[in-house]
Amino acid sequence: MPELSHANVVVSAAKRTDDGGAAPRVAVVRVYEVEGRVTPDIALILGPKAVGAWEANLIEDDLGERTVTSNAVRIGLRPFEVKTLKLRLQALSSEGRHVRRTTR
């Protein structure tokens, strides 16, 4: 489960994407602000190594790419706003280590 840098922001859902054509290493994370405060610069800190991130709407259509820096995605939220992110996670080897796959 991802961690968040602010106590007034919670993860409401974390799952694999519903997109039948997406790779199995794509996860959807939904977060929201619970105290009615504008909260800029929230770090969504990721457990498995993320290699890409996209903001999405509630039905998981891509809205735009987000930058992954130091294994975190930074976002801002308005009061009570819900935000959905799609994360492409690096694959694990059979030994449980992260491996970077290349496309051919």
PyMOL commands that set and color helices and strands:
alter all, ss='L'
color gray80, all
select strands_A, chain A and resi 3-4+9-16+26-33+39-45+50-56+62-66+68-69+72-77+82-89+91-92+98-99
alter strands_A, ss='S'
color yellow, strands_A
deselect
rebuild
show_as cartoon
